[in-house]
Amino acid sequence: MSTTASTFRMIEAVELAHAVAQRLASDAGIRVLFIKGPTLTFHGLRDAWASSDVDLLVEPARFNEFCELLTTIEWHERAGIEALTVLHSKTFIKQTWPCDLDPHILFPGFLGDPADVFDALWDRRDEMMIAHQPCAISDKLGSILIVTLHALRGSSRHTRHERELATVKSLTLSAEEKIALRELARSTGSTATAAEVLTSLGVDATPTSDELSSEAYQEWQRRTTTSTHGAYPWLVAFIQGTPREKATILWHAFWPSEAELRRARPDTRPGVLGTVSGRIARWGRGIASLPGGVRMLRRQGSRTDHL
């Protein structure tokens, strides 16, 4: 496609990107599920508004293949430190297109094996017509969990996340939906991470003691209470990086820019003093999370090989 950004608005670009990604995946026999964005509006979980990116969950075994296919149609991975340290997704951009494409290999908060999580969501998939292309999307119950986990993982200072949680908590589910949501939470490993919302919806999905004491859940707790990813993704990126990438990772871990600090912690004060204090606080959080990151790295082992 040789169109320019001025040819279509953001909402049109997002719809076209859905259709392009679905056709690309379908032609290659790769399973993808579109999440967030217009799918939430489709299920009545969010008011209609223009997204600036397209999120899709890709079957983990073929994630790298799908990303390679995107490059064949001139979508390229966005450069930057996030490309090295964000483990659950990649961001692709295309010249003259105003929106991003964000394929996910997993969705944070689902603590089950990524392949099992994808299969559980895929088995309940729905279909939505987007730009005249039938697109596979997460169904209503899967979308409830996804929007819940996304909002809980985001900063509570974001009013949009608060609105999304309030919308989900106000839903009225049938007895059958409550049972199905309980089983989906169990099969995706989100009984503990989504407990707050599940309880408010009257879903009987009490986390087990093993779930609550798991390293994955402890890492989730650290992420949702501190608005930081901790040391784990940095360790993985460092181990898997090239010598040049290792140097870049070390530099950004030790001396992040003001923009990087603000993306991780929106409450970082502006100016030199705010940046310096933000870096010092980041060093403390990084050191504190290092032992847990090492433990997770040992436990995950080969599961990170495909990331």
Secondary structure, DSSP 8 states (H G I E B T S, - for coil): ----GGGS-HHHHHHHHHHHHHHHHHHHT--EEEESTHHHHHTTSS-----SEEEEEE-GGGHHHHHHHHHHTT-EE--STHHHH--SB--EE-TT--SEEEEESS-TT--S-HHHHHHHHHHT-EEEEETTEEEEE--HHHHHHHHHHHHHHS-TT-HHHHHHHHHHHT----HHHHHHHHHHHHHHT-TTTTHHHHHHTT------HHHHHSHHHHHHHHHHHHS---SHHHHHHHHHS-HHHHHHHHHHHHS--HHHHHHH-TT--SHHHHHHHHHHHHHHHHHHHHHHHHHHHHHHGGGGTT-
